[in-house]
């Protein structure tokens, strides 16, 4: 019989989740008290979202036990979880765009009168909830017309005030919020905590956890490492717990970069690039054969920088120089013609042509090279596509299989294959391993390291530091839109890098400078 306290709201005993080929959670044990804000933190892929998905009834566990306010369950369904007053807000806002704000708040429990929706009552209730949260949103507006930040807060209001949940799970819910809306979120969390609700707060930002949580549990590689009181931790200690002392860099034979390699001439220079509200004074050089990593939290400016260099987004100040000539691309097609190709973060919506064949998807950017007179040389096209499919180990039934029929990992490989086929001077790779399994990830990283970098310079981002440490020659750290550090391959240290992307060292320097100024007054 385990020790179960009356002040315990949620307890996980040896909860395990096994997927084919991987163990996502290893006998996890966590105890969450009533009325506390309990943080869950860990690196990308540590198992955080799997854990809260099990509590929310979205994912069935493979083993273990869930205890909710004294009631024991082997597994929860989403219906049962809602009956137990558990609400979840995920990282990506899931609103119905064509419905009004009020409809999104109260769906599916509309106020009805004589089997008709009482719109006046619905809008009035929505307005009261919105005012209670201190927001300025029209309840009659379409949810799709709101900003991403407002959409996310809308779902927070639904969980906290409409569903009146006992356990509120916020799974990276603050990641898409503006700074002003973050403050509103923190105020709502404190209000619900004071009202007796229990909040599970998942975040990748140490500073945020330090601000809002009472206790925090660290998840590392699927294991629950420790649970600590926030008052007993500082940012450096938490970063150390998250990274651990036994980080693994060797998987499927891909070695960690150990030493600097010989590089070619400078092919891209970025000088003082600035875009108001997104990033400022960004400067770096890229050499042929170099893999340059941009490490930073979501919102640090890494994607926005790549999009500006690749001609997708504009910038306000600074310059881009390509092989000695200053450039300012106003469209990605201009950058592509000049030998710069961008791999977008959202491949599913921005890069894959779902109804087209694998052959067409891979060959698309290479059509000018494959032309024979007015027609495409089908033999050369087939040879090119077959070579890429074999090199990247893309699992397909045939070259004519529709891309939408492939797994997420194989779609990813198809897009990487398409951009690699044209052999550009510069690859801008925005999270090339996002959302794929370990085997696929290793295949993509190997292709970047062993194939793409042989004839090009590469700038890449990653949702975690491990990918960058494995294959990069240099890593630039971004924090709140600025480059705050540079690390070369021989100096890579995951703990130092993790602390840097969290702004620990940067904030320490700022605080130190502020203290010196104050003392000299």
C-alpha positions as CSV (number, residue, x, y, z in Angstrom):
1,X,0.0,0.0,0.0
2,X,1.6,3.3,-1.0
3,X,1.6,6.4,1.1
4,X,-1.3,8.5,-0.1
5,X,-1.9,11.9,1.6
6,X,-5.2,13.6,1.8
7,X,-3.7,16.7,0.4
8,X,-2.6,14.8,-2.8
9,X,-4.7,15.7,-5.9
10,X,-2.8,13.5,-8.4
11,X,-0.4,10.7,-8.0
12,X,1.3,8.7,-10.8
13,X,2.7,5.3,-9.7
14,X,5.2,3.7,-12.1
15,X,3.4,5.0,-15.2
16,X,5.1,3.7,-18.3
17,X,4.5,4.3,-22.0
18,X,6.0,2.1,-24.7
19,X,5.8,2.9,-28.4
20,X,7.2,0.5,-31.1
21,X,10.9,0.9,-30.9
22,X,11.1,3.3,-28.0
23,X,10.1,3.8,-24.4
24,X,8.6,7.2,-23.9
25,X,8.1,6.9,-20.1
26,X,10.0,4.6,-17.7
27,X,8.0,3.9,-14.5
28,X,7.4,7.6,-13.8
29,X,6.4,8.6,-10.2
30,X,4.9,12.0,-9.5
31,X,2.8,13.4,-6.7
32,X,0.9,16.7,-7.1
33,X,-0.7,18.4,-4.2
34,X,-4.1,20.1,-4.1
35,X,-4.0,23.8,-4.9
36,X,-0.4,23.9,-6.1
37,X,1.2,25.0,-9.4
38,X,3.3,22.0,-10.2
39,X,5.9,22.5,-13.0
40,X,7.1,19.8,-15.4
41,X,10.3,20.5,-17.3
42,X,12.8,18.6,-19.4
43,X,14.5,18.8,-22.7
44,X,12.6,18.2,-26.0
45,X,11.7,14.6,-26.3
46,X,12.0,14.0,-22.5
47,X,8.4,12.7,-22.3
48,X,6.6,15.8,-20.8
49,X,3.7,15.9,-23.3
50,X,3.3,12.1,-23.2
51,X,3.0,12.3,-19.4
52,X,0.3,15.0,-19.4
53,X,-1.4,13.3,-22.3
54,X,-1.9,10.3,-20.2
55,X,-3.3,12.4,-17.3
56,X,-5.7,14.2,-19.8
57,X,-6.9,10.9,-21.2
58,X,-5.4,11.5,-24.7
59,X,-2.8,8.7,-24.5
60,X,-3.3,5.3,-22.9
61,X,-0.4,4.2,-20.6
62,X,1.3,0.9,-21.1
63,X,1.5,0.3,-17.4
64,X,1.3,1.9,-14.0
65,X,-1.5,3.5,-12.0
66,X,-3.1,7.0,-11.9
67,X,-4.7,8.2,-8.6
68,X,-7.0,11.1,-8.8
69,X,-8.1,12.6,-5.5
70,X,-8.0,9.0,-4.0
71,X,-9.6,7.2,-7.0
72,X,-7.4,4.7,-8.7
73,X,-7.3,4.2,-12.5
74,X,-5.1,2.0,-14.8
75,X,-6.0,4.3,-17.7
76,X,-8.1,7.3,-18.4
77,X,-10.2,8.1,-21.5
78,X,-10.8,11.7,-22.5
79,X,-14.4,11.4,-21.4
80,X,-13.5,10.0,-18.0
81,X,-10.8,12.7,-17.6
82,X,-13.3,15.5,-18.3
83,X,-15.7,13.9,-15.8
84,X,-13.0,14.1,-13.3
85,X,-12.7,17.8,-14.1
86,X,-9.3,17.7,-15.9
87,X,-8.8,20.3,-18.6
88,X,-5.8,20.6,-21.0
89,X,-4.6,23.5,-23.1
90,X,-1.9,22.4,-25.6
91,X,0.9,24.4,-27.2
92,X,-0.9,24.9,-30.5
93,X,-4.2,26.8,-30.2
94,X,-7.0,24.5,-31.3
95,X,-10.0,26.8,-32.0
96,X,-12.7,26.5,-34.6
97,X,-11.8,29.4,-36.8
98,X,-15.2,30.0,-38.3
99,X,-17.0,30.0,-34.9
100,X,-17.3,33.1,-32.8
101,X,-15.4,33.6,-29.6
102,X,-18.5,32.9,-27.6
103,X,-19.1,29.6,-29.5
104,X,-15.6,28.5,-28.9
105,X,-15.9,29.2,-25.2
106,X,-19.1,27.2,-24.6
107,X,-19.0,24.5,-27.3
108,X,-20.6,22.0,-26.9
109,X,-22.8,23.3,-24.0
110,X,-24.7,26.1,-25.7
111,X,-27.4,27.8,-23.7
112,X,-30.7,26.7,-25.4
113,X,-34.3,27.8,-25.3
114,X,-37.0,25.8,-27.0
115,X,-34.2,23.8,-28.8
116,X,-32.8,27.0,-30.2
117,X,-29.6,28.7,-29.3
118,X,-30.1,31.7,-27.0
119,X,-27.5,33.9,-28.6
120,X,-28.1,36.9,-26.4
121,X,-27.5,34.8,-23.3
122,X,-24.4,33.1,-24.9
123,X,-22.8,36.4,-25.8
124,X,-23.6,37.9,-22.4
125,X,-21.9,35.0,-20.5
126,X,-18.9,35.1,-22.9
127,X,-18.6,38.8,-22.3
128,X,-18.6,38.3,-18.5
129,X,-15.9,35.7,-18.7
130,X,-13.7,37.9,-20.9
131,X,-14.1,40.9,-18.6
132,X,-13.3,38.7,-15.6
133,X,-10.0,37.9,-17.2
134,X,-9.3,41.5,-18.1
135,X,-9.3,40.9,-21.9
136,X,-10.4,43.2,-24.7
137,X,-12.0,40.7,-27.1
138,X,-15.4,40.9,-28.8
139,X,-17.4,37.7,-28.0
140,X,-19.0,38.1,-31.5
141,X,-15.7,38.1,-33.4
142,X,-14.6,35.0,-35.4
143,X,-12.0,33.1,-33.5
144,X,-9.9,32.9,-36.7
145,X,-9.6,36.7,-36.7
146,X,-7.9,36.7,-33.3
147,X,-4.1,36.7,-33.0
148,X,-2.5,33.3,-32.0
149,X,-1.9,34.8,-28.6
150,X,-5.5,35.7,-28.1
151,X,-6.6,32.3,-29.4
152,X,-4.5,30.6,-26.8
153,X,-5.9,32.8,-24.0
154,X,-9.4,31.9,-25.2
155,X,-8.7,28.2,-24.6
156,X,-7.2,29.1,-21.2
157,X,-10.4,30.9,-20.3
158,X,-12.4,27.9,-21.4
159,X,-10.4,25.5,-19.2
160,X,-10.3,27.8,-16.2
161,X,-13.7,29.5,-16.1
162,X,-16.1,27.5,-18.3
163,X,-15.0,24.0,-17.5
164,X,-14.1,25.0,-14.0
165,X,-11.5,22.2,-13.9
166,X,-10.0,20.9,-10.7
167,X,-6.8,20.0,-12.6
168,X,-5.7,22.4,-15.3
169,X,-2.9,21.2,-17.6
170,X,-1.1,23.9,-19.4
171,X,1.2,22.1,-21.9
172,X,3.6,24.8,-23.2
173,X,0.5,27.0,-23.3
174,X,2.6,30.2,-22.8
175,X,4.9,29.5,-25.8
176,X,2.7,31.4,-28.3
177,X,1.7,34.3,-26.0
178,X,2.8,37.9,-26.2
179,X,4.5,39.4,-23.2
180,X,1.3,41.2,-22.2
181,X,-0.8,38.1,-22.5
182,X,1.8,36.1,-20.5
183,X,1.1,38.4,-17.6
184,X,-2.7,37.8,-17.9
185,X,-2.0,34.0,-18.0
186,X,0.1,34.2,-14.8
187,X,-2.7,36.3,-13.1
188,X,-5.3,33.7,-14.1
189,X,-3.0,30.9,-12.8
190,X,-2.7,32.6,-9.4
191,X,-6.4,33.2,-9.2
192,X,-7.3,29.6,-10.0
193,X,-4.7,28.4,-7.5
194,X,-6.3,30.7,-4.8
195,X,-9.6,29.1,-5.7
196,X,-8.3,25.6,-5.0
197,X,-7.5,24.4,-8.5
198,X,-4.4,22.4,-9.2
199,X,-2.3,23.4,-12.2
200,X,0.2,21.3,-14.1
201,X,2.4,23.8,-15.8
202,X,4.7,22.4,-18.6
203,X,7.3,24.8,-19.9
204,X,10.7,24.8,-21.5
205,X,11.6,28.1,-19.9
206,X,13.3,28.0,-16.5
207,X,12.6,31.6,-15.7
208,X,8.9,31.1,-16.2
209,X,8.7,28.1,-13.9
210,X,10.6,30.0,-11.3
211,X,8.0,32.7,-11.4
212,X,4.7,30.7,-11.3
213,X,5.4,27.3,-9.8
214,X,5.5,26.0,-6.2
215,X,7.3,22.8,-7.1
216,X,8.8,21.3,-10.2
217,X,9.4,17.8,-11.4
218,X,12.3,17.2,-13.8
219,X,11.8,14.6,-16.6
220,X,14.9,13.3,-18.4
221,X,14.9,10.7,-21.1
222,X,11.5,9.4,-19.9
223,X,12.4,9.1,-16.3
224,X,11.1,11.3,-13.4
225,X,14.5,12.5,-12.0
226,X,13.4,14.6,-9.0
227,X,10.7,16.9,-7.6
228,X,11.9,20.0,-5.8
229,X,10.5,23.1,-4.2
230,X,11.1,26.1,-6.4
231,X,12.4,28.1,-3.4
232,X,15.3,25.5,-3.1
233,X,16.4,26.0,-6.7
234,X,18.0,28.7,-8.8
235,X,18.3,28.8,-12.6
236,X,21.8,27.2,-12.7
237,X,20.7,24.3,-10.5
238,X,17.6,23.6,-12.5
239,X,19.5,23.7,-15.8
240,X,22.0,21.2,-14.3
241,X,19.2,18.9,-13.3
242,X,17.5,19.0,-16.7
243,X,20.7,18.2,-18.6
244,X,22.2,15.7,-16.2
245,X,25.6,14.3,-16.2
246,X,25.2,11.4,-18.6
247,X,23.9,13.0,-21.8
248,X,24.1,10.6,-24.7
249,X,25.5,11.8,-28.1
250,X,26.0,8.5,-29.8
251,X,22.9,6.9,-31.4
252,X,22.9,4.7,-34.5
253,X,26.6,5.3,-35.0
254,X,26.4,9.1,-35.5
255,X,29.3,10.5,-33.6
256,X,29.3,13.8,-31.8
257,X,31.5,16.5,-33.4
258,X,34.8,16.5,-31.7
259,X,37.1,19.0,-33.5
260,X,37.1,21.8,-36.0
261,X,37.3,20.8,-39.7
262,X,38.8,22.6,-42.6
263,X,36.2,25.0,-44.2
264,X,36.0,26.8,-47.5
265,X,35.5,30.5,-48.4
266,X,32.9,32.7,-46.8
267,X,29.7,32.4,-48.8
268,X,27.2,34.3,-46.7
269,X,27.6,37.3,-44.4
270,X,24.9,38.8,-42.3
271,X,25.6,42.2,-40.7
272,X,23.5,44.0,-38.0
273,X,20.3,42.5,-39.3
274,X,17.3,44.0,-37.4
275,X,13.6,43.5,-37.6
276,X,11.6,45.5,-35.0
277,X,10.1,43.4,-32.3
278,X,11.6,40.1,-33.6
279,X,15.4,40.3,-33.6
280,X,18.2,43.0,-33.6
281,X,21.8,43.4,-34.6
282,X,22.3,39.9,-35.9
283,X,25.7,39.4,-37.4
284,X,27.5,36.2,-38.5
285,X,29.5,34.7,-41.4
286,X,29.0,31.3,-43.0
287,X,31.7,29.4,-44.8
288,X,31.4,26.7,-47.4
289,X,31.2,23.3,-45.7
290,X,30.2,24.8,-42.4
291,X,27.2,23.8,-40.3
292,X,26.2,26.7,-38.1
293,X,23.6,26.2,-35.4
294,X,21.1,28.8,-34.1
295,X,20.1,27.7,-30.6
296,X,17.3,29.4,-28.8
297,X,13.9,29.0,-27.2
298,X,10.7,29.4,-29.2
299,X,10.3,33.2,-29.8
300,X,14.0,33.9,-29.6
301,X,14.1,35.0,-33.3
302,X,15.8,32.0,-34.9
303,X,13.0,31.2,-37.4
304,X,12.5,34.9,-38.2
305,X,16.1,35.3,-39.0
306,X,16.2,32.4,-41.4
307,X,13.0,33.7,-43.1
308,X,14.5,37.1,-43.6
309,X,17.7,35.7,-45.1
310,X,15.7,33.4,-47.3
311,X,13.5,36.2,-48.7
312,X,10.3,35.2,-47.0
313,X,10.1,38.0,-44.4
314,X,11.5,41.6,-44.7
315,X,13.9,43.3,-42.3
316,X,14.3,46.9,-41.2
317,X,18.0,47.4,-41.1
318,X,21.3,45.6,-41.7
319,X,22.7,43.8,-44.7
320,X,23.0,40.4,-46.3
321,X,26.1,39.7,-48.5
322,X,26.2,36.6,-50.7
323,X,29.7,35.8,-52.0
324,X,30.8,39.4,-51.8
325,X,27.7,41.0,-53.3
326,X,25.1,42.7,-51.1
327,X,21.6,41.2,-51.4
328,X,18.0,41.9,-50.3
329,X,15.6,39.2,-51.4
330,X,11.9,40.1,-51.6
331,X,10.7,36.6,-52.4
332,X,12.0,33.1,-51.7
333,X,12.2,32.5,-55.5
334,X,14.9,35.2,-55.7
335,X,16.9,33.6,-53.0
336,X,16.5,30.2,-54.6
337,X,17.8,31.5,-57.9
338,X,20.8,32.9,-56.0
339,X,21.6,29.6,-54.4
340,X,19.9,30.0,-51.0
341,X,17.1,27.5,-50.1
342,X,14.9,27.6,-47.0
343,X,13.4,24.5,-45.4
344,X,10.3,25.7,-43.4
345,X,9.5,24.7,-39.8
346,X,5.9,23.7,-40.8
347,X,6.6,21.1,-43.5
348,X,3.0,19.7,-43.5
349,X,1.5,23.1,-44.5
350,X,4.3,24.9,-46.1
351,X,6.5,22.4,-48.0
352,X,4.9,19.1,-48.9
353,X,2.6,18.8,-51.8
354,X,0.2,16.2,-50.4
355,X,-1.6,15.2,-53.6
356,X,1.5,15.1,-55.7
357,X,3.7,12.0,-56.1
358,X,7.0,11.4,-54.3
359,X,8.7,11.8,-57.6
360,X,7.1,15.2,-58.3
361,X,7.8,16.4,-54.8
362,X,11.5,15.6,-54.9
363,X,12.1,16.8,-58.5
364,X,10.1,20.0,-58.2
365,X,13.0,22.4,-57.6
366,X,15.3,20.7,-60.1
367,X,13.1,20.9,-63.2
368,X,15.3,23.4,-65.0
369,X,18.3,21.0,-64.6
370,X,16.2,18.0,-65.9
371,X,14.9,19.8,-69.0
372,X,15.7,18.4,-72.4
373,X,14.4,20.9,-74.9
374,X,10.8,21.7,-74.0
375,X,10.4,18.5,-72.0
376,X,11.6,16.9,-68.8
377,X,14.2,14.1,-69.3
378,X,12.3,11.3,-67.5
379,X,15.3,9.1,-67.3
380,X,17.4,11.7,-65.6
381,X,14.5,12.6,-63.3
382,X,14.0,9.0,-62.3
383,X,17.8,8.6,-61.7
384,X,17.9,11.8,-59.5
385,X,14.9,10.8,-57.4
386,X,16.0,7.2,-57.0
387,X,19.4,8.4,-55.8
388,X,17.8,10.7,-53.2
389,X,15.3,8.0,-52.0
390,X,18.2,5.5,-51.5
391,X,20.5,8.0,-49.9
392,X,17.9,9.3,-47.4
393,X,16.3,5.8,-47.0
394,X,12.8,7.1,-47.7
395,X,10.3,4.3,-47.3
396,X,7.9,4.3,-50.2
397,X,5.8,1.9,-52.2
398,X,6.7,3.5,-55.5
399,X,7.9,6.8,-56.9
400,X,4.3,7.5,-57.9
401,X,2.9,7.1,-54.4
402,X,1.2,10.3,-53.2
403,X,3.1,12.2,-50.5
404,X,0.1,12.4,-48.3
405,X,0.2,8.6,-47.8
406,X,3.7,8.7,-46.2
407,X,4.5,8.8,-42.5
408,X,5.5,12.1,-41.0
409,X,9.2,11.1,-41.0
410,X,9.2,10.1,-44.6
411,X,7.5,13.3,-45.6
412,X,10.3,15.1,-43.8
413,X,12.9,13.2,-45.8
414,X,11.1,14.0,-49.1
415,X,11.3,17.7,-48.4
416,X,15.0,17.4,-47.4
417,X,15.6,15.4,-50.5
418,X,13.9,18.1,-52.7
419,X,16.1,20.9,-51.4
420,X,19.3,18.8,-51.5
421,X,18.7,17.8,-55.1
422,X,19.5,21.4,-56.4
423,X,22.8,21.6,-54.6
424,X,22.5,25.3,-53.4
425,X,25.3,27.3,-51.9
426,X,23.4,27.8,-48.7
427,X,20.8,25.7,-46.8
428,X,18.6,27.4,-44.2
429,X,17.2,24.4,-42.3
430,X,14.5,25.4,-39.8
431,X,14.1,22.4,-37.3
432,X,14.8,19.7,-40.0
433,X,14.3,16.9,-37.4
434,X,11.1,18.3,-35.8
435,X,8.5,15.7,-35.0
436,X,10.3,12.6,-36.3
437,X,11.3,9.4,-34.6
438,X,14.9,8.7,-33.5
439,X,15.7,6.5,-36.5
440,X,14.5,9.1,-39.0
441,X,16.2,11.9,-37.0
442,X,19.5,10.1,-37.2
443,X,19.1,9.6,-41.0
444,X,18.4,13.3,-41.6
445,X,21.3,14.4,-39.4
446,X,23.6,12.0,-41.2
447,X,22.4,13.4,-44.6
448,X,23.1,17.0,-43.4
449,X,26.5,16.1,-42.0
450,X,27.8,13.7,-44.7
451,X,26.0,14.9,-47.9
452,X,24.6,18.5,-47.7
453,X,27.7,20.1,-46.1
454,X,30.0,18.7,-48.7
455,X,29.1,21.4,-51.2
456,X,27.1,24.0,-49.2
457,X,27.1,26.1,-46.1
458,X,24.3,25.3,-43.6
459,X,22.5,27.3,-41.0
460,X,20.1,25.2,-39.0
461,X,17.9,25.4,-35.9
462,X,16.7,22.6,-33.7
463,X,14.0,22.0,-31.0
464,X,16.8,20.6,-28.8
465,X,20.5,21.1,-28.3
466,X,21.5,17.5,-28.9
467,X,21.1,17.7,-32.7
468,X,23.2,20.9,-32.9
469,X,26.0,19.5,-30.7
470,X,26.2,16.3,-32.8
471,X,26.8,17.9,-36.2
472,X,27.5,21.7,-35.9
473,X,30.8,23.4,-36.3
474,X,29.6,26.5,-34.4
475,X,26.6,27.3,-32.4
476,X,25.2,30.9,-31.9
477,X,22.9,31.3,-28.9
478,X,19.9,33.6,-29.3
479,X,18.0,35.1,-26.4
480,X,15.1,37.5,-26.8
481,X,16.2,38.4,-30.4
482,X,19.9,38.9,-29.7
483,X,23.0,36.8,-30.2
484,X,24.3,36.3,-26.6
485,X,27.0,33.7,-27.1
486,X,29.1,31.8,-29.6
487,X,30.5,28.3,-29.1
488,X,32.9,26.3,-31.3
489,X,32.9,22.6,-31.7
490,X,35.7,21.9,-29.2
491,X,33.9,24.0,-26.5
492,X,30.4,22.4,-26.8
493,X,29.0,21.7,-23.3
494,X,25.3,20.9,-23.1
495,X,24.8,22.3,-19.6
496,X,26.5,25.6,-20.5
497,X,24.5,25.8,-23.7
498,X,21.2,25.0,-22.0
499,X,21.8,27.7,-19.4
500,X,22.7,30.1,-22.2
501,X,19.6,29.6,-24.2
502,X,17.6,30.1,-21.0
503,X,19.3,33.5,-20.6
504,X,20.9,32.6,-17.3
505,X,24.3,34.0,-18.1
506,X,22.9,36.9,-20.1
507,X,20.6,37.9,-17.3
508,X,23.4,37.6,-14.8
509,X,25.5,40.0,-16.8
510,X,22.6,42.4,-17.2
511,X,21.9,42.3,-13.4
512,X,25.6,42.7,-12.7
513,X,25.8,45.8,-15.0
514,X,22.6,47.2,-13.4
515,X,24.2,46.8,-9.9
516,X,27.4,48.6,-11.0
517,X,25.4,51.5,-12.5
518,X,23.4,51.8,-9.3
519,X,26.5,51.7,-7.1
520,X,28.2,54.4,-9.2
521,X,25.2,56.8,-9.0
